[in-house]
Amino acid sequence: MSHPDPVVIVAAQRTPIGAFQGALSHYTAPQLGAHALAAAMRQAGLAADAAQEALMGCCLFAGLGQAPARQAVLGAGLPTTVQATTLSKMCGSGMKAVTLAHDMLCAGSAELVLAGGMESMSNAPHLIPRARQGYRLGDGQLLDHMYRDGLQDAYEGHLMGYYADLAAREHGFTRAEQDAYAERSVLRAQHSVAHGAFAAEIAPMAARPRRGAPQGELVAEDETPGQCDVSRLASLKPVFTADGTVTAGNASSISDGAAALVLTRQSHAQTLGLTPRARIVGHAAAALPPGQFPAAPVHAISRLLDRVGWSRDSVDLYEINEAFAVVTLIALRELGLAAERVNVEGGACALGHPVGATGARIIVTLLHSLQRRGLRRGVACLCLGGGEATAIAIETL
């Protein structure tokens, strides 16, 4: 599929991914988003007033204050004329921001749009239901915003990992297979960090002040890969069901981070003297019953490939989010994908999964991975709570 004036990506940047209560935990989600937006605008070499709109995904926005995306825009030093929208589609929030920006540009509603996602899971507050009505007698309840609104099924009350356990059983993936996949993800991520593979996409940030640490210490790498010890994978206990196979080691980790892209039409990029990095070829989504979300990427990717007219083997690289190792394993087997083309820099089992940001983060990583290897076609996809999946196809220029 080709378009005479496609939507192109002219910049793609992200923050490092911080561990839960780690080096970036002193930043709010809008502060992380502001950093990613400012970095993307710098990479593009654009004036602050070049954009008309910013769309930022965020899942855990209780307590962030009014209009988190607007906070990120103004925090990035952009003018008050830039409109901002905060959107939530669970783990797909950041990718949905990008696809909506694409559609907005195709409709002619804007000339240049910023899109991405942001999340500080470290700062998700606790909630007190019925506090407004008042507690008269008996005990109250304290709810975890991260669990309640980010990690827990709204219909049956189970955590997402419970359904990952069910999916592993249904699709016949053993604990050993999931651990082996997670080990590969960690080793790939550690190799990528050691060889500076993420350097071009990460905008370093000041670390949380620590006793004994040098003043002004910068975080320039993802925090979690260096903390992973693959020798311990087999010893970890199941987290979600007593006889389950999903552990903290073969699932993604709670994290903080943000990512942002600058999108415009190819003709407008030429007018501004910008060099496009990639074009968006198409996007697609799929929806299954809520508890079947681990299999949803298979359907979203299949629909996307049909829509853009690509074969599975013609795609050079895939980014399929590792919310749980079993999610990516299902996609690998059901779609017949070559493992050496999927999550080549490691995935969320190693890097972490700041839920509102990951959808944009995997597009950023995919784009840089393609460019660094001199490859062209890429597909990014992720499952999300509620039973859905979103996918996007890009082609480097």
C-alpha positions as CSV (number, residue, x, y, z in Angstrom):
1,M,0.0,0.0,0.0
2,S,1.3,3.4,-0.9
3,H,0.0,7.0,-0.6
4,P,1.2,9.9,-2.7
5,D,1.6,12.0,0.4
6,P,2.0,9.6,3.4
7,V,2.2,10.5,7.0
8,V,5.9,10.4,8.0
9,I,7.9,10.2,11.3
10,V,10.5,13.0,11.4
11,A,11.6,12.4,15.0
12,A,11.3,9.6,17.6
13,Q,12.7,9.9,21.1
14,R,12.1,8.4,24.6
15,T,13.2,8.6,28.1
16,P,15.2,5.8,29.7
17,I,12.9,3.3,31.3
18,G,13.1,3.6,35.1
19,A,12.6,0.7,37.5
20,F,9.7,0.8,40.0
21,Q,10.7,3.3,42.7
22,G,14.0,3.7,40.9
23,A,16.0,6.4,39.3
24,L,13.1,8.2,37.6
25,S,10.5,7.8,40.4
26,H,10.8,11.5,41.4
27,Y,9.2,12.5,38.0
28,T,5.5,12.6,37.4
29,A,4.1,11.2,34.2
30,P,3.7,14.7,32.7
31,Q,7.3,15.5,33.6
32,L,8.5,12.4,31.8
33,G,6.2,13.2,28.9
34,A,7.6,16.7,28.7
35,H,11.1,15.4,28.5
36,A,10.2,13.1,25.6
37,L,8.3,15.8,23.7
38,A,11.1,18.3,24.1
39,A,13.7,15.7,23.0
40,A,11.6,14.8,19.9
41,M,11.3,18.5,18.9
42,R,15.0,19.0,19.3
43,Q,15.8,15.9,17.2
44,A,13.5,17.2,14.5
45,G,15.1,20.7,14.7
46,L,11.7,22.4,14.8
47,A,10.7,25.7,16.2
48,A,8.5,25.3,19.3
49,D,5.5,26.7,17.5
50,A,5.6,24.2,14.6
51,A,3.1,21.7,16.1
52,Q,-0.6,22.3,16.3
53,E,-1.5,19.3,18.5
54,A,-0.1,16.8,21.0
55,L,-1.7,13.5,21.8
56,M,-0.3,11.7,24.8
57,G,-1.4,8.3,26.2
58,C,-1.5,7.8,30.0
59,C,-3.3,5.1,32.0
60,L,-2.7,6.0,35.6
61,F,-3.6,9.7,35.7
62,A,-5.4,9.9,39.1
63,G,-3.9,12.7,41.1
64,L,-1.8,14.1,38.2
65,G,-3.8,17.3,38.0
66,Q,-6.0,18.6,35.3
67,A,-5.0,17.8,31.6
68,P,-1.8,15.7,32.0
69,A,-1.0,16.0,28.2
70,R,-1.3,19.8,28.5
71,Q,1.1,19.8,31.4
72,A,3.5,17.8,29.3
73,V,3.2,20.2,26.4
74,L,3.8,23.3,28.5
75,G,6.5,21.5,30.5
76,A,8.3,20.8,27.2
77,G,8.5,24.6,26.6
78,L,5.9,24.5,23.8
79,P,3.7,27.5,23.3
80,T,0.2,27.7,24.8
81,T,-1.2,27.6,21.2
82,V,-0.4,23.8,21.0
83,Q,-3.5,21.9,21.8
84,A,-3.2,18.7,23.9
85,T,-5.3,15.6,24.5
86,T,-4.7,12.9,27.1
87,L,-6.0,9.5,26.1
88,S,-6.2,6.1,27.7
89,K,-6.4,2.7,25.9
90,M,-4.5,0.7,28.6
91,C,-1.2,-0.6,27.3
92,G,-2.1,0.6,23.8
93,S,-2.5,4.2,24.9
94,G,0.8,5.4,23.4
95,M,0.3,3.6,20.1
96,K,-3.3,4.8,19.9
97,A,-2.0,8.4,20.2
98,V,0.2,7.8,17.2
99,T,-2.5,6.2,15.1
100,L,-5.0,8.9,15.9
101,A,-2.3,11.5,15.0
102,H,-1.9,9.7,11.7
103,D,-5.6,9.8,11.0
104,M,-5.8,13.5,12.0
105,L,-3.1,14.3,9.5
106,C,-4.7,12.3,6.8
107,A,-8.0,14.2,7.4
108,G,-6.2,17.5,7.1
109,S,-7.0,18.5,10.7
110,A,-3.4,19.5,11.5
111,E,-0.1,19.9,9.7
112,L,2.2,18.6,12.4
113,V,1.3,16.5,15.4
114,L,3.2,15.2,18.4
115,A,2.2,11.8,19.7
116,G,3.3,9.4,22.4
117,G,2.8,8.1,25.9
118,M,3.9,8.7,29.4
119,E,3.6,6.8,32.7
120,S,5.0,6.9,36.2
121,M,3.8,3.7,37.8
122,S,6.0,4.6,40.8
123,N,3.7,7.5,41.6
124,A,0.3,5.8,41.1
125,P,-1.6,6.8,44.2
126,H,-3.9,4.8,46.5
127,L,-7.6,5.5,46.4
128,I,-10.2,5.6,49.2
129,P,-13.7,4.6,47.9
130,R,-16.7,6.1,49.7
131,A,-14.5,8.7,51.3
132,R,-16.6,11.5,49.8
133,Q,-19.7,10.0,51.5
134,G,-17.9,9.4,54.7
135,Y,-17.1,6.4,56.8
136,R,-19.4,6.1,59.8
137,L,-18.7,2.6,61.3
138,G,-16.3,-0.2,60.6
139,D,-13.2,-0.6,58.5
140,G,-12.5,1.2,55.3
141,Q,-10.7,0.1,52.1
142,L,-7.6,1.4,50.4
143,L,-7.4,0.7,46.6
144,D,-4.2,0.6,44.6
145,H,-4.8,2.8,41.5
146,M,-2.1,0.9,39.6
147,Y,-3.9,-2.4,40.3
148,R,-7.4,-1.2,40.0
149,D,-7.1,0.9,36.8
150,G,-4.0,-0.6,35.2
151,L,-3.4,-4.3,36.0
152,Q,-6.8,-5.7,37.0
153,D,-9.6,-7.0,34.8
154,A,-12.6,-4.9,35.3
155,Y,-15.1,-7.8,34.8
156,E,-13.8,-10.7,36.9
157,G,-11.3,-8.8,39.2
158,H,-8.3,-10.9,38.3
159,L,-4.9,-9.5,37.6
160,M,-3.7,-9.7,34.0
161,G,-1.2,-12.4,34.9
162,Y,-4.0,-14.7,35.8
163,Y,-5.1,-14.7,32.2
164,A,-1.5,-15.1,31.0
165,D,-1.4,-18.3,33.1
166,L,-4.6,-19.4,31.5
167,A,-3.3,-18.6,28.0
168,A,-0.1,-20.5,28.7
169,R,-2.1,-23.6,29.7
170,E,-4.5,-23.3,26.7
171,H,-1.7,-22.8,24.2
172,G,0.6,-25.5,25.7
173,F,3.5,-23.3,26.7
174,T,5.5,-24.7,29.6
175,R,7.3,-22.8,32.4
176,A,10.6,-23.8,30.9
177,E,9.6,-22.3,27.5
178,Q,8.5,-19.1,29.0
179,D,11.7,-18.8,31.1
180,A,13.8,-19.5,28.1
181,Y,12.1,-16.8,26.1
182,A,12.5,-14.3,29.0
183,E,16.2,-15.2,29.2
184,R,16.7,-14.5,25.6
185,S,14.9,-11.2,26.0
186,V,17.2,-10.2,28.9
187,L,20.4,-11.3,27.1
188,R,19.4,-9.3,24.0
189,A,18.6,-6.2,26.1
190,Q,21.8,-6.4,28.0
191,H,23.8,-6.8,24.8
192,S,21.9,-3.8,23.3
193,V,22.6,-1.7,26.4
194,A,26.3,-2.7,26.5
195,H,26.8,-1.8,22.8
196,G,24.9,1.5,22.9
197,A,22.1,0.3,20.7
198,F,19.6,2.5,22.5
199,A,21.7,5.6,22.7
200,A,20.2,7.3,19.6
201,E,16.6,7.0,20.9
202,I,17.1,7.8,24.6
203,A,17.2,11.4,25.9
204,P,19.1,11.1,29.3
205,M,17.5,12.5,32.4
206,A,18.7,13.6,35.8
207,A,18.5,10.7,38.3
208,R,16.7,10.8,41.6
209,P,19.1,12.2,44.2
210,R,20.7,9.5,46.2
211,R,22.9,9.6,49.3
212,G,26.5,9.2,48.1
213,A,25.7,9.6,44.4
214,P,27.4,12.4,42.5
215,Q,25.3,15.6,42.1
216,G,23.6,15.9,38.7
217,E,23.9,12.1,38.0
218,L,22.3,11.3,34.6
219,V,20.3,8.2,33.7
220,A,21.2,7.4,30.0
221,E,20.3,3.7,29.9
222,D,17.3,1.6,30.8
223,E,17.5,0.7,34.4
224,T,16.1,-2.8,34.7
225,P,18.3,-4.8,32.3
226,G,21.3,-4.3,34.6
227,Q,19.2,-5.7,37.5
228,C,18.2,-8.9,35.7
229,D,19.8,-12.1,36.7
230,V,18.8,-14.9,34.3
231,S,20.4,-17.5,36.6
232,R,17.4,-17.0,39.0
233,L,14.6,-17.4,36.5
234,A,14.0,-21.1,37.3
235,S,13.8,-20.5,41.0
236,L,11.1,-17.8,40.9
237,K,7.7,-18.8,42.2
238,P,4.4,-18.4,40.3
239,V,2.9,-15.0,41.0
240,F,-0.8,-15.2,39.9
241,T,-2.0,-18.8,40.4
242,A,-0.6,-21.5,42.8
243,D,0.1,-23.9,40.0
244,G,0.8,-21.3,37.3
245,T,3.8,-20.8,35.1
246,V,3.9,-17.0,35.0
247,T,6.5,-15.4,37.3
248,A,8.1,-12.0,37.9
249,G,10.9,-13.2,35.6
250,N,8.9,-14.1,32.5
251,A,6.5,-11.1,32.8
252,S,7.2,-7.4,32.3
253,S,8.2,-5.2,35.2
254,I,6.5,-2.2,36.7
255,S,8.3,0.8,35.3
256,D,8.4,4.6,34.6
257,G,9.0,6.2,31.2
258,A,7.7,8.2,28.2
259,A,8.2,8.3,24.4
260,A,7.2,10.8,21.7
261,L,7.2,11.0,17.9
262,V,6.8,14.0,15.6
263,L,4.4,13.3,12.7
264,T,3.5,15.2,9.6
265,R,2.7,14.7,5.9
266,Q,5.6,14.1,3.6
267,S,4.8,17.3,1.6
268,H,4.8,19.4,4.8
269,A,8.1,17.8,5.9
270,Q,9.6,19.0,2.6
271,T,8.2,22.5,3.1
272,L,9.9,22.6,6.5
273,G,13.1,21.2,5.2
274,L,12.8,18.1,7.3
275,T,14.2,14.6,6.5
276,P,11.6,12.0,7.2
277,R,12.8,8.9,9.0
278,A,9.9,6.6,8.1
279,R,6.4,6.5,6.8
280,I,3.4,5.0,8.4
281,V,2.1,2.4,6.0
282,G,-1.0,1.5,8.0
283,H,-2.5,0.4,11.3
284,A,-5.0,-2.1,12.6
285,A,-6.6,-3.4,15.8
286,A,-8.4,-6.5,17.0
287,A,-10.7,-7.3,20.0
288,L,-11.4,-10.5,21.7
289,P,-13.2,-11.4,25.0
290,P,-11.3,-9.5,27.8
291,G,-9.7,-12.6,29.3
292,Q,-8.2,-13.6,25.9
293,F,-6.0,-10.6,25.4
294,P,-2.8,-12.6,25.2
295,A,-3.9,-13.9,21.8
296,A,-5.2,-10.6,20.4
297,P,-1.9,-9.6,18.8
298,V,-2.1,-12.5,16.4
299,H,-5.4,-11.1,15.1
300,A,-4.2,-7.5,15.0
301,I,-1.0,-8.3,13.1
302,S,-2.8,-10.6,10.6
303,R,-5.4,-7.8,9.9
304,L,-2.6,-5.2,9.6
305,L,-0.6,-7.3,7.1
306,D,-3.7,-8.0,5.0
307,R,-4.5,-4.3,5.0
308,V,-1.1,-3.1,3.9
309,G,-0.5,-6.0,1.5
310,W,2.7,-7.4,3.2
311,S,3.5,-11.0,3.8
312,R,4.7,-12.1,7.2
313,D,8.2,-12.9,5.8
314,S,8.5,-9.5,4.1
315,V,8.6,-7.7,7.4
316,D,12.2,-7.2,8.5
317,L,11.6,-6.6,12.2
318,Y,8.7,-7.0,14.6
319,E,8.2,-5.4,18.1
320,I,5.6,-7.5,19.9
321,N,5.3,-6.2,23.5
322,E,6.3,-8.7,26.1
323,A,3.6,-7.9,28.7
324,F,4.2,-11.6,29.5
325,A,6.5,-13.9,27.6
326,V,3.6,-16.1,26.7
327,V,2.0,-13.2,24.7
328,T,4.9,-13.0,22.3
329,L,5.4,-16.8,22.3
330,I,1.8,-17.2,21.1
331,A,2.3,-14.7,18.3
332,L,5.6,-16.3,17.2
333,R,4.0,-19.7,16.9
334,E,0.6,-18.8,15.5
335,L,2.0,-16.4,12.9
336,G,5.0,-18.5,12.1
337,L,7.5,-15.7,12.7
338,A,11.2,-16.1,12.9
339,A,12.5,-15.4,16.4
340,E,15.5,-13.6,15.1
341,R,13.2,-10.9,13.7
342,V,11.2,-10.3,16.8
343,N,12.2,-8.0,19.7
344,V,15.8,-8.0,18.5
345,E,16.9,-5.5,21.3
346,G,15.0,-7.4,24.0
347,G,11.5,-6.6,25.2
348,A,9.5,-5.7,28.2
349,C,10.5,-8.8,30.1
350,A,13.9,-7.1,30.4
351,L,13.3,-3.4,29.7
352,G,10.1,-2.9,31.6
353,H,6.6,-1.8,30.7
354,P,5.4,1.7,31.7
355,V,1.9,0.9,30.5
356,G,0.7,4.2,29.0
357,A,4.1,4.8,27.3
358,T,5.0,1.3,25.9
359,G,2.9,1.6,22.7
360,A,4.9,4.6,21.6
361,R,8.1,3.2,23.0
362,I,8.1,0.1,20.8
363,I,7.5,2.3,17.7
364,V,10.5,4.4,18.7
365,T,12.7,1.4,19.3
366,L,11.5,-0.3,16.1
367,L,12.3,2.7,14.0
368,H,15.8,3.0,15.4
369,S,16.4,-0.7,15.1
370,L,15.5,-0.7,11.4
371,Q,17.6,2.3,10.7
372,R,20.7,1.0,12.5
373,R,20.5,-2.2,10.5
374,G,19.7,-0.7,7.2
375,L,16.3,-2.4,7.0
376,R,13.0,-1.1,5.8
377,R,9.8,-2.8,7.0
378,G,8.7,-3.0,10.6
379,V,5.6,-3.9,12.6
380,A,4.9,-3.0,16.2
381,C,2.0,-4.6,18.2
382,L,0.9,-5.0,21.7
383,C,-2.0,-6.5,23.7
384,L,-4.0,-4.5,26.1
385,G,-6.3,-4.9,29.0
386,G,-9.9,-5.4,27.9
387,G,-9.1,-8.0,25.3
388,E,-7.7,-5.9,22.5
389,A,-4.5,-5.4,20.5
390,T,-3.2,-2.6,18.3
391,A,-0.6,-2.8,15.5
392,I,1.2,-0.4,13.2
393,A,3.3,-0.8,10.1
394,I,6.2,1.5,9.3
395,E,8.7,1.7,6.5
396,T,12.0,3.6,6.7
397,L,12.9,6.2,4.1
